Each structure stands twice: as structure tokens, then as C-alpha cells.
């Protein structure tokens, strides 16, 4: 396997159902797939069988495919490895143990840091593609008091969610994603006035992170935030 001359961000990608010879549309501004999000080249490796619906609900059989794709990225010269679905955090331990480069499978890895940087009375809104599948074990927070500070909202059942569940998945207009994410947040804020920050779990949500930040006037974090931080730590 040929190694890239320039270090890059390796992305464990979902199945996208492209027919042979077809190419994806160019990544949109702010996308996890866009090199401009990091000022570093991006290389994708598809995780075999990783359709969005399967990754979101969880399937232990995917782990071997996550590991195999991560090893391919490391062999090609990835400086950092991430994943194109926050629910990939289920495979964080296995993937990070299989390669010798930093692995960031989900923005959920930021939760312990965010809890410590906010006042103890503040809450964090975690916005996800499917709140019915974002169970407590995926948050990585053991302290019950800290767990109470995390409030979760999802866009399951909406247009973006329906498009992502299709095979192949269909692209959703950014305006639709923005409206669904903001509606989800406002429903959370009605019940939780103490929200002090927003963490976007879904890797489609960085497309609207800037707009969410401007409208809510809150700090907004996503997987690209975490990747940029790690890239800065390994760049020469």
C-alpha cells in the first residue's frame, strides 16, 4: 500500500453506495470531509458495512471492519484518524489500540473537558442524529452529578435523519439541517435554561455550527473542533 508523502487526516467513512466509477459531490464548507475544515489533506477509507442506520443503532460485527480501515489509513500515513459518525465511539477502544496515531471517533470525547471548563451549575446540550440511540454508556461520564449536567436532543424522524437512513444516503439541504438543529436546541432550552454550551454529535452538523453559534450565542463544539485541536498537537 502506497504511503502518502504529506501527512493527512484519515476518516473512517460510512458506506455511501456509489456505483462503480461514480464520484461524490465535493464536500460542502464546514463538512467533516472538507480539507479546508482543518488546513490538512483528507483521505477517506470506507468501513465495510457501515451504513448510517447500522452504525447508529450499533453492531459489534462492524468493529473488525473499523479496525481494518484504520490500519489502512495508518499504513498510508495518516497523522490523525477520525470517523464520519459520532456513534463510531463504540469502536474507539478497539481502533485506538490497533494503530499508533491519535484516534478521535466522536465529538463525544470532548464531554469530560467541556464539563470541567463550565461552571458546575451549567449544562451541556448534546445534539445528535438520534437521541433514542445515544445511551448513557456512550457518553463516557461515570459521575452521576456530571451525567445530570448533560441534556440530549435528537433530530430523529426529520428530513435529514430520513435521508441518512436511505441506501444510498441522500444529501440534505443545509437550510433544512440548520432548521432541524435549531428546533431541537430550542426544545431543550425550554426545559433547561442553564445550558452553557452545545456539543454537536452528528458529523453532518458541523455544516451549520457557525450559524448555531451566531443564533444561540453559546460556544458550539463538533468533531471538526476536536480534530483541529489534535492536528495542531501533532503538526510540525
N, C-alpha and C positions, 0 to 999 in steps of 0.2 A: 504494500500500500504506500503510495507516494505521500511524503510529508510536505506540508505547506511551508514555504520559505518564511512567510510572515506569520507571527502569532495571531490567533483569531479566537473569537468567541464561538464555541461549539454549542449547537442547540439540538437537544433531543426532540425531534419533531413528531407531531401526530401524523397519522395516515391522512392523506388528502385526496386520494382516489384519482390522481391524474392518469389519463390514458398514456400509453407509450408514445414518447416524442413530444408530449404536451409540456408547456411550461406554466408556472404560476404567474399570476399578475405581479407586478413589482410591489414590494412591501410599502404600506402607507406610512406617512410621517407619524412617528411615535411608536410604531409597531415593534414588538419584541424581535421581529425578523429583519428589521431595518438596520444596516450597519451605522447609519447616521445617529441612531439612538445611543451609540457607545463610542463613536470615533474609532472603531476597530472593525476589521472584516468579520463577517459571519459565515459559518459553514453549517449546513443542516445535515443531520443523519436521521432518517425516518426510523422510528421504533416499530418494528413489525407487529401488526395487530393493534396498534394503539389508536383506535378510533376514539373520538372525544367521549362518546357515551360510555365506553368501556373504562377509560381512564378515570372518568368522574365517579362512576359507581364502584370502581376498584376491582381488579382481577389479579390475584397473586401470580398467575401464569405469565403476566407481562414482565415480571421482574427480570427474567433471563434475557429478554429482548432489550430492556433498558440497559442492562449491563453490557450486552454485546455492542449496542450502538455507542455507548460511552467509550468503550475500548477503541472502537474505530476512530472516534474523534480524537482521543488522546494520541493514538498512533500517527494521526495526520498532523499533530502539532497544536492542538487546542491549548490555549493558555488558561481558559476557564470554561466550564461546561454548565449549561443551564437547560431548562426544559420548557416546552411550549404548552404547558398546562400546569396550573398550580397544584392539582391533585396528584401530580407526579411525586409529591413529597412522600407518598407511601413507599417510594423506592430510594429515598435519599441515602439511607444507611448502606444499602447494597451497592449503589452506584459509586458513592464516595469511597467505599472500601476497594473498589475494583480498579481505580485509576490513581495517578499521583499528581493530579491537578485539582484546584478547588472546584467543588460541585455545589450548585445552587439550584435545586429542583423547584423551588417555590418562594414566592414573596412571604409566605407564612414564616419563613426562617427569621424574618425581621421582628416578629412579635415580642420576644423577650427584650430586645433592645428598645423598642418603642414603649413598652410598659415602664421601663426604667427612666426614660427621658421625660415622661409626662408626670404631672402631679398625681398622687395616689388616688385622688377623687375623680380623675379624668378617665374616660372610657375610650376605647378604640373601636371604630366601626370597620368590620371586615366585610367587604362586598365581594360576593362570589357568584359564579355562574349558576350554582345550585346549592342553596342552603340546606336542602334535605340530605345532602351527601357530605357536608362539611362537619364531620363529627368531632367531638372534643379531642379524641386521640390524635387528630391531625394537626392540632394547634401547637403541640409541644409545650404546653403550660401545665405544670403539675399543681402549683399553689392554687387552692380554691378561691382565695381572695383575688388573685390575679385573673383567674378564669372569669370571675364575675365582672371584670372590667372590660371584657370582650363581648361586643354585641354583633351579631351576624345577620346579614340580609342578602338575599339572592334574587336573581332575575329569571329563575326557572319558570318555564311556561311562556316566556316572552318571545318576541320575534328572533332575537339573537340566539337564544337558547335553542329554539326550534331549528334554526339554520345550522347551528353547530352539530346537532344530533343527526343530521342527514348524512347519507353516504352517496356521493361525496358531499362534504360540508359546503354551504353556500356563504358567500361574503355578505355581511350586513352593513348597511349604510352607517357611517359614523354618527350621523344625527340620531339614528334610532338607538344606537348604543348609549350615546350621551343621555337621551331622554330616559332610558330604562335605568341607567345607573343613578341618575339624579333622583328619580322617583323612588327607587329603592332606598337611597340615603335619607330622603325626607321622611319616609315612613319610619325609619329607625330613629330619626332625631325627634319625632313627635313623642316617642316613648323614652328617649334618652337624651336629655338636654345637656348632659355632662360630656358628650363626645368631644374629644380634643384632637383627634387625628383620624385619618381614613387610610386603611390598607386595602388595596385592590388585589384580590387573589387571582382573578381570571386574567390570563395573559392577553385577552382581547381588550381589556380595559385601559391599558396604557395609551391607547389611541385617543382617549378622552380625559386623561389625567390632568392635563393643563386646564381644560375647561372646568372640570370638577373643582380644581384648586381655586380658580378665579371666582366661581359662583359660591362655594361654601365658605371661602376664606379660612380654610383649615389646611394643615400640612397633609399632603397626599403622597403615599408611597406605593410602589408597584415593583414588579420583577426587574424592570429596567433600572430602577433606583439601586437595587441590590447588586445587579451586575456591574453597573458603573463603579460602585464602591469597590468591588472585588478587582475589577480590571485596573483601577488606579493603584491598588496594592501590589499588583504583580508587574505593572508596566515599568520599563526602564527609562 
